[in-house]
Amino acid sequence: MDRLKFLGFDIDPVTTQEATVRVAALIAHGGMHQVVTLNPEYLYRAQTERDLGRILEQAALVTVDGIGLQWALRLSGLRVPERVTGIDLMLHICRRAVFEGWRVFLLGGRPGVAEGAATRLLQDLPGLRIVGAHHGYFSPEEEPAVIAKVKSAAPQLLFVGLGAPRQERWIHANRQTLAPLVAIGVGGSFDVVAGRVKRAPVWMRRLGLEWLGRLLREPWRWRRMLVLPLFALFVIRVRLFGR
């Protein structure tokens, strides 16, 4: 499937099912692969923060996570079949992992959250091979031990919930040490899976209002939302006048 070029970067127009098939192929291929579930904030920052751009350029798979990005693509005459969010992709991959026997590691969240998510996943998906879990509140001094823990568990799938773009930067910075595996940034997915945070209802997700549901639950996020109108203005300007 041909990739879409948007604002200087490649995006994969895939469904969640197709993304899971791609991940399966990456695992079978071996080596180190990074998957980015892209949102407007990340793409906007990647225009000026060169390291974020390099991560996108080197990612094996870049999906559209965010109604704002889906809107921007549509405005530019590009279409993707659906949003592929971090949590939806993680759950879909974990369901396939039961049958494939893939080894899974969860890294991120507050202390106890990754473990809680692992417990819930094992309840919902008997047979899932979770080989480790660790919180994301580690210091620079503790980081080598965390990396060693992941490495010794030898996962084929590493879900990293450190928040974007920190999680993408962390995966990319440690890609040589972590190999071979597929690493995917999943933001706050562990909180939802563990039952610490309630996800927006299905009707809000279908209407593209999941961001609003999250803002109502976590109003402190309003500062991060400020990038959305900047992103929209940037997309319109590029559409009208070019880069």
Secondary structure, DSSP 8 states (H G I E B T S, - for coil): ---EEETTEEE----HHHHHHHHHHHHHH-SEEEEEEE-HHHHHHHTT-HHHHHHHHH-SEEEE-SHHHHHHHHHTT---SS---HHHHHHHHHHHHHHHT-EEEEEESSTTHHHHHHHHHHHHSTT-EEEEEE-S---TTTHHHHHHHHHHH--SEEEEES-TTHHHHHHHHTHHHH-SEEEEE-TTHHHHHTTSS----HHHHHTT-HHHHHHHH-GGGHHHHTHHHHHHHHHHHHHHH--
